[in-house]
Amino acid sequence: MPVRIITDSGSEYKSSDHPALEVLPLTVAFGDDVYREGVDITYDQFYELLAEREEFPSTGQATPFLFQEALERAREAGEDVVIITMSSRLSGTYQNACMAATAAREAGLDTVRVVDSLNMTLGERIVVQYALQLVDEGLGANEIADALEASVPRVRIVGLVDTLEYLKRGGRISAAAGTVGELLSIKPVITVTDGEVIVLGKARGSKKGRTLLHQEIEKVGGIDFDMPGALGYSGLSDKTLRKYLEEYRDVWEGGIAEEDLPISQVGAAIGVHVGPGGIAVAFFSRA
């Protein structure tokens, strides 16, 4: 049976990126204005609104109805399905996908598997990318889902936040801590562990922050270049990411050609919290 991969837009993918892929939009709201990511609003437009609007934005899940519609399209096309969602500990999207999958099985869809990426943004993206590679290799839905579930524990994402303003505005840190951190030019390095976002460390200044980011990559034994990887930036410019790549060329030299570096702009799911100027690296660890 042909296989369709369904994911949410938190994976930083678009449906047009692969013929076997369907991406369901998350929503981002500025006050009463609600936009479907990748449908009503581009990433650039989101960051422009983030800078212009006084209201702090909120993000919404991919609903059970969206998953139901997508699964019905797959059933009509005679396709098996693997759904990949952002971490169940960060969003209700996984639970919504499970509800829709149960209903789809009852309606006659033979095979539908739901995989919790236990990650978000670029971490989720490389799980989806791996799934698409397995589709291209001709594997079936159950084989793909089994391979993804076995590989998810190896996914690593490490990010550097350039400003504390948005963490402060969103209530993720106290106003006092945010103000002091900004005065000291604190740059937090964050990751996703067991499906939840944690702070790995804090550096004073951008250069020390990039060094700490590099050290955290080394701690997990480096990057498995035989598996998908992704680099990303938040905001309208990838300048900070390019600076990081130039400073730490040894991370990727010998593993991937510079022109093939997989660079993506990250969207609203993480952008509302980190604001512009953030950078991230997602990869599969060697062990």
C-alpha positions, 0 to 999 in steps of 0.5 A: 500500500502507498504511504502518506505521512501527515504532520503538523506545521510545527515540523517546519515542513510544507505539503509541497515539500514531498508528494507523500507529505501532508502538513496540517496548520497550527494557528497563531493568534494576535488578539482576535486575529487568528492565522493558519501557519503556512496558509494565511501567514508566512514565517516572514509575516509572522515575525513582522507581526511579532515586532509590530503588534502589542499583543503577545501571540498565542499558538493553537493545536492542529484539531481532531477535525483537521486530522479526520479530514486528512485521514479521510483523504488518505482512505479514499486514495487507498493509502496507509498513514503514519502521523508524526506530531510535536511532543505530546508534552508540549501540545495537545496535537498528539492526542488530537491525532490519536482521537482521529486515528481511532475514528479512522480505523473504525471507518475502515482505514486499514493502517494508521499509526501515530508517532510522538516525535517527543520534540518540536520544530527542527527536532520534529522536522528531522523525524519527518524527514527520516519518515519520508526517506523510508517512504522513498525506500518503499517501506510500509506504514508499520515498518516506518512507524516502528523505525521512527519510534526506535530512532526518536530517543536519538534525536537531539536539538540544541538552541541558542536564544538571542533575547529574553524579551519574548520569554519574559512577555510570554510568562516563561520567565519572571519580568525581574529575571528577564530584565536582569538577564537582558542587562547582563546580555544572558543567552540561554542554551535550550534543548528538548529532553523527554519531550519537554523544553529545558535550559542547558546553560546560560552564557554572557554574550553571543560569542560565549552562547555559540561556544556553549551551543557547540559544547553541548553538541560535543557532549552527546558524541557528535552528529550522525551524518548518515541520518537527517539533520537540520539547522534553523534560525528565528526571525528574518535573518540567518546572520547569527546562524551563518556566524556560528557555522563559520566559527565551528566549521569542524562540526559539519566539515567532512560530514556534509558539503557547505552548499548542502547544509539543511537550513530552515527558518523556524515558525510560530510554534517556537518563534513566539517564545524565543523571538528573532535572532535564535539559532538551533541545531537538530540531529540524530546522535551517534549512540 
